């Protein structure tokens, strides 16, 4: 399921990213240690932290008897907060990223990613598939598609 969701994210977000100027093919020239640092740090933030905050905590557990309409409402609210949380985070904590995090292409891609990660969480009822998907998307963007320079890291 995770591989299928990664294909869906790629097929939808790559064209959006190239069209909006958020993606350029440019492999980040880093040492092995620099790559490992990005791989490890991005696993914890944003991947693990955001999945915990926007998927695991607000959405009902596998054993919950929450009605479907309430689950859908909670999921929609969580996804909206996930999307608008990016520009808010940039404004409050990392203003260099504000231009990227308010770019309509970025916000649309973030919405697609949020929906996909929610589906992954609902399907697995585990934090790990959405964390891994989120992590792969972020590190590929940073290391291969020029995200590192777009965020001025």
C-alpha positions in Angstrom: 0.0 0.0 0.0 2.8 2.4 0.9 4.5 2.0 -2.5 1.1 2.5 -4.3 0.6 5.8 -2.3 4.1 6.9 -3.1 3.4 6.4 -6.8 0.2 8.4 -6.4 2.1 11.3 -4.7 4.7 11.2 -7.4 2.2 11.3 -10.3 0.3 14.2 -8.8 2.9 16.3 -7.0 5.9 16.1 -9.4 4.0 17.9 -12.2 2.7 20.5 -9.7 6.2 21.0 -8.3 7.8 21.5 -11.7 5.1 23.8 -12.9 5.2 25.9 -9.7 9.0 26.1 -9.7 9.3 24.3 -6.4 11.1 21.4 -8.0 14.3 21.4 -10.1 16.4 18.3 -10.6 19.6 19.2 -8.7 21.3 16.6 -6.5 22.6 18.2 -3.4 26.4 17.8 -3.2 26.9 16.6 0.3 29.3 14.3 2.0 28.1 10.9 3.3 27.9 12.4 6.8 25.8 15.3 5.5 23.4 13.0 3.8 23.1 10.8 6.9 22.4 14.0 9.0 19.5 15.0 6.7 18.1 11.4 6.6 18.1 11.1 10.4 17.0 14.7 11.2 14.1 14.6 8.7 12.9 11.3 10.1 12.2 13.0 13.4 11.1 16.4 12.1 9.0 16.8 10.1 8.1 13.2 9.5 7.6 11.6 12.9 6.5 14.8 14.7 4.0 15.8 12.1 2.5 12.3 11.7 2.1 12.1 15.5 0.5 15.6 15.7 -1.7 15.4 12.6 -2.6 11.8 12.2 -2.1 9.7 15.3 -3.3 12.1 18.0 -6.4 13.5 16.3 -7.7 10.5 14.5 -9.5 7.6 16.2 -7.6 4.5 17.0 -8.2 1.1 15.4 -10.4 0.0 18.3 -12.5 3.2 18.4 -16.2 3.0 17.8 -16.3 6.5 16.5 -19.0 7.0 13.8 -17.6 7.3 10.3 -19.0 10.8 9.8 -17.1 12.0 12.9 -13.9 10.2 11.7 -14.2 12.0 8.3 -14.8 15.3 10.0 -11.7 14.8 12.3 -9.6 13.8 9.3 -10.7 16.8 7.2 -9.9 19.2 10.2 -6.5 17.4 10.7 -5.6 17.8 7.0 -6.6 21.4 6.9 -4.5 22.1 10.0 -1.6 20.2 8.5 -1.7 22.4 5.3 -2.2 25.7 7.1 0.3 24.7 9.7 3.2 25.0 7.2 2.9 28.7 6.5 2.2 29.4 10.2 5.3 27.5 11.2 7.4 29.3 8.6 6.0 32.7 9.7 6.7 32.0 13.4 9.9 30.0 13.3 11.6 29.9 9.9 10.8 33.0 7.8 13.2 32.0 5.1 10.7 29.2 4.2 7.7 31.5 4.1 7.8 32.0 0.4 8.0 28.3 -0.3 5.4 27.4 2.3 2.9 29.9 1.0 3.4 28.9 -2.7 0.1 27.6 -4.1 1.9 24.6 -5.6 3.5 23.7 -2.3 0.2 24.1 -0.5 -1.6 21.9 -3.1 1.2 19.3 -2.9 0.9 19.5 0.9 -2.8 18.9 0.7 -2.3 15.9 -1.5 0.4 14.5 0.8 -1.8 15.1 3.8 -4.7 13.2 2.2 -2.4 10.4 1.2 -0.8 10.1 4.6 -4.2 10.0 6.3 -5.3 7.2 3.9 -2.0 5.4 4.9 -2.7 5.8 8.6 -6.3 4.7 8.2 -5.3 1.7 6.2 -2.5 0.6 8.6 -3.7 2.1 11.9 0.0 2.5 12.6 2.2 5.6 12.7 5.0 4.0 10.7 3.7 3.8 7.1 2.8 7.5 7.0 6.1 8.4 8.8 8.1 6.5 6.2 6.1 7.9 3.2 6.4 11.5 4.6 10.2 11.0 5.3 10.8 9.7 1.7 9.0 12.6 0.2 10.9 15.1 2.3 14.3 13.7 1.8 13.9 13.2 -1.9 12.8 16.8 -2.3 15.7 18.1 -0.2 18.4 15.9 -1.7 17.3 15.5 -5.4 14.8 18.2 -6.3 16.5 21.2 -4.9 14.4 21.6 -1.8 17.5 22.2 0.3 18.3 25.5 -1.5 14.6 26.4 -1.9 14.4 26.4 1.9 17.8 28.1 2.2 19.0 25.5 4.6 
